[in-house]
Structure formats: C-alpha cells, structure tokens
C-alpha cells in the first residue's frame, strides 16, 4: 500500500447536495484543503418525496427536485477527507440530503502548461 494520498492516483469526488448547503460544503472543503471545485445546478429525484402544488386552479406534482452537483478532483489530499467534509457539511438528517461518489480518474492534462498526471491537478 502506498503512503501517497489516493495510492498515488487522481480521484474525482462528485456530490449531489441541497442548494442551501452549498456554502457550508464550500467552507468544509476549504478547511480540508481541497483545491478547486466545479458547481452545476441540476435536478433529480431519489428518496425525497414528491411535492404537490397548485397553479391557476390546476394541481401538479414536482418529483424532480433542485440540487447542486459539486465536483472536486484530488491527487495530493485523500479523497476520503473530501468525502467526509462534504458529508458533514451537507447533512441535515432529512430525505434528500444527497449522495457522494468517488471515481478514479484515468488521466489529466493541464491545457495551459501541458503537464499530465497528478502534476496537472
């Protein structure tokens, strides 16, 4: 087993969270030294129940809830630390808190410098 974080490789940590928890997650990631993040507005459904609404007398069901996808590529800090920071910051205990996934990254190239591998991250 390697002494390097992520066994010397690159990991993609991807989380789908509630939009109102984004600032807490950004703060948690800064505390563990996560380098940079990409944030995307998404919608989806999971265990969170559908909501019924009414507009102009017509009833409708909202089963796709607004979420935020946070992606973070790490090489020099353990992916487990990033996962723990996101999970702690995004936790409310209610259905719909979200999920965190960790995926291996096969390669990386920094466009500006041409560096590849962990140096590109």
NORBEL-V355730 format. One record per helix or strand. SS is the DSSP state (~ for helix, > for strand). FROM is the first residue (numbers start at 1). TO is the last residue. Records with the same first field share a line. If there is no record, write none. Layout:
SS=FROM-TO ; FROM-TO
//
This chain:
~=5-8 ; 19-32 ; 79-90 ; 117-120
>=10-17 ; 38-44 ; 51-55 ; 58-62 ; 65-74 ; 98-105 ; 109-109 ; 116-116
//
